[in-house]
Amino acid sequence: MIPLRDVHKPRRPPFLTRFLVATNIVVFIGQLLQWLVGGQDDLMLTMSVRPVCYFSPSSCGINLPGEVDQLWKPLLASMFLHAGILHLAFNMLFLMVFGAGVEDRLGRFKFLLLYAGCGLAAAIAHIVTHPGSDAPTIGASGAIAGVLGAYLILLPRSWILTYFPPIFLFPVPAPLFLAVWMASQVMSVFLHLPVLSSTSPESGVAWMAHIGGFAVGATIGWTIKPWWKRGR
């Protein structure tokens, strides 16, 4: 189930959404250049979120309080790093499809705050639920999950043109699409329950980050726009 576009176009061009997409692409190109010169491993260790570092900084070679920046910088930088071209492509597709409508409803400044805030909340959700993990975690999916959560609340009457491999293509109500997406995240958590206490998550996906980001995004959307003011 792959979203292609919001059937309803936003009233204003989604300049900030496009800027975020462009920024992620430029950063990924920088990652590729780092990989060519052999610096990708250093980048992953210093700019990714590694939960164990927040519970035992010394185990990651971080001396507090002088090196506290090595704890908060990854929370921001990891939102713009991706593990591969498919990771980047799917994240940017979801951001373009759902970000435009949310940016249109909130305005650019509030949308940026939503994006960053949900990204931080997603990282914290992952850290708290994987305290012993030393696995580097990167990606914009937590922040984008927050955008999805806000979209569900702010644009409940929208339809999403959706591709169902291998041949089906038709519009799906946005609440149904997002409910299925969220159910898949929750189901994945239960399928990987041992991973919650694992020191090296086997799934390779930060499911709890997605859930945390989505929940915070929906909560922010609910706070900004009560139910009696919602709709297209």
C-alpha positions in Angstrom: 0.0 0.0 0.0 1.9 3.0 -1.3 0.5 6.6 -1.2 1.0 8.5 -4.4 -0.7 11.9 -3.7 -3.5 13.7 -1.8 -6.5 13.8 -4.1 -7.2 17.3 -2.9 -4.5 19.9 -3.7 -3.4 22.4 -1.0 -4.5 26.0 -1.3 -0.8 27.2 -1.0 2.4 25.7 -2.5 4.1 23.5 0.1 7.4 25.3 0.0 8.6 24.1 3.4 7.7 20.5 2.6 9.7 20.7 -0.6 12.5 22.3 1.3 12.6 19.5 3.8 12.6 16.9 1.0 15.4 18.8 -0.8 17.4 19.0 2.5 17.1 15.3 3.1 18.3 14.6 -0.4 21.2 16.9 -0.2 22.3 15.4 3.1 22.0 11.9 1.6 24.3 12.9 -1.2 26.7 14.1 1.4 26.4 10.7 3.1 27.3 9.0 -0.2 30.4 11.2 -0.5 31.3 10.3 3.0 31.0 6.7 2.1 33.3 7.1 -0.9 36.1 8.5 1.3 35.5 5.9 4.1 33.9 8.2 6.7 30.4 6.8 6.7 31.0 4.7 9.8 32.2 7.7 11.8 29.1 9.6 10.7 26.8 6.8 11.8 28.4 6.5 15.2 28.5 10.3 16.0 25.2 11.5 14.4 22.9 8.5 14.9 20.7 7.9 18.0 22.1 5.0 20.1 19.8 4.5 23.1 22.4 3.0 25.4 24.4 6.2 25.2 21.6 8.1 27.0 21.5 5.7 29.9 25.2 5.0 30.1 27.2 7.8 28.3 30.5 6.4 29.4 29.9 3.2 27.5 29.8 5.3 24.3 32.9 7.2 25.3 31.0 10.3 26.2 32.3 12.3 29.2 29.7 14.5 30.9 29.0 17.3 31.3 31.7 18.5 28.8 30.5 16.4 25.9 26.7 16.7 26.4 26.5 17.9 22.8 27.2 14.3 21.7 23.8 13.4 23.2 21.6 16.2 21.9 23.1 16.7 18.4 22.2 13.2 17.2 18.6 13.8 18.2 18.4 16.5 15.5 21.0 15.3 12.9 19.6 11.7 12.7 16.4 13.1 11.3 18.2 14.0 8.1 20.3 10.8 7.7 19.1 7.7 5.8 20.4 4.1 5.5 19.9 3.8 1.8 18.1 5.1 -1.3 14.9 3.1 -0.7 14.8 4.3 3.0 15.1 7.9 1.7 12.7 7.5 -1.2 9.8 6.0 0.9 10.3 8.6 3.6 10.3 11.5 1.1 7.2 10.1 -0.7 5.2 10.0 2.5 6.4 13.5 3.4 5.4 14.9 0.1 2.0 13.2 0.1 1.0 14.1 3.6 3.2 17.1 4.4 1.6 19.5 1.9 -1.8 19.3 3.4 -0.6 19.7 7.0 1.7 22.6 6.0 -1.3 24.2 4.3 -3.4 23.9 7.5 -0.8 24.9 10.0 1.3 27.4 8.1 5.0 27.0 7.6 6.3 28.0 11.0 4.0 25.8 12.9 4.6 23.0 10.5 8.3 23.2 11.0 7.8 23.1 14.8 5.5 20.1 14.4 8.0 18.2 12.2 11.0 18.9 14.6 9.0 18.2 17.7 7.6 14.9 16.5 11.0 13.9 15.3 12.4 14.5 18.8 9.4 12.7 20.4 10.0 9.8 18.2 13.6 9.5 19.1 12.8 9.7 22.8 10.1 7.0 22.4 12.8 4.7 20.7 15.4 5.5 23.4 13.0 4.8 26.3 11.8 1.5 24.9 15.2 0.2 23.8 17.5 1.3 26.7 20.1 -1.3 26.1 20.4 -0.9 22.3 23.7 0.2 20.8 22.3 0.0 17.3 22.6 3.3 15.4 19.1 4.7 14.5 18.6 7.2 11.7 15.9 8.5 9.4 13.1 11.0 9.1 10.4 8.5 9.6 9.6 9.5 13.2 9.1 13.1 12.2 7.1 12.1 9.2 4.9 9.8 11.4 4.1 12.9 13.4 3.0 14.6 10.1 0.7 11.6 9.5 -0.8 11.8 12.9 -1.5 15.5 12.5 -2.9 14.8 9.0 -5.4 12.3 10.4 -6.8 15.0 12.8 -6.6 18.1 10.6 -7.7 16.6 7.3 -10.1 13.7 8.1 -12.1 14.0 4.9 -9.2 13.7 2.5 -8.6 10.9 0.1 -5.2 9.4 -0.8 -4.5 8.0 -4.3 -3.0 4.7 -3.3 -1.1 2.0 -5.3 -1.7 -1.6 -4.3 1.0 -3.7 -6.0 1.1 -5.1 -8.5 -1.7 -3.5 -10.5 -4.4 -1.8 -8.4 -4.6 2.0 -8.1 -7.5 3.8 -6.5 -8.3 6.5 -3.9 -8.6 5.5 -0.2 -10.1 7.6 2.6 -7.2 9.2 4.5 -8.4 7.9 7.9 -8.6 4.4 6.6 -5.1 4.6 5.0 -3.6 6.0 8.2 -5.5 3.5 10.4 -4.1 0.6 8.4 -0.6 2.2 8.5 -0.8 2.6 12.3 -2.1 -0.9 12.8 0.8 -2.2 10.9 3.3 -0.4 13.2 1.6 -1.7 16.3 1.5 -5.2 14.9 5.2 -5.0 14.1 5.9 -4.1 17.7 4.2 -7.2 18.9 5.9 -9.3 16.3 9.2 -8.0 17.6 8.5 -7.9 21.4 11.9 -9.4 22.3 13.5 -6.5 20.5 12.3 -4.0 23.1 14.9 -5.2 25.6 17.5 -6.3 23.0 20.9 -4.8 22.8 20.8 -5.1 19.0 17.3 -4.8 17.5 16.8 -7.6 15.0 14.1 -5.9 12.9 16.2 -2.9 11.8 13.1 -0.6 12.1 12.4 1.7 15.0 8.7 0.8 15.3 8.2 2.6 18.6 9.6 5.8 17.1 6.9 5.7 14.4 4.2 5.1 17.0 5.6 7.8 19.3 5.9 10.3 16.5 2.4 9.6 15.2 0.8 9.9 18.7 2.5 13.2 19.3 1.5 14.5 15.9 -2.1 13.5 16.4 -2.1 15.1 19.9 -0.7 18.4 18.5 -3.3 18.3 15.7 -6.1 17.7 18.2 -4.8 20.6 20.4 -4.6 23.0 17.5 -7.9 22.2 15.9 -10.8 20.8 18.1 -13.1 18.3 16.4 -15.9 20.9 15.9 -13.6 23.0 13.6 -12.3 20.1 11.5 -12.9 19.2 7.9 -11.7 20.1 4.4 
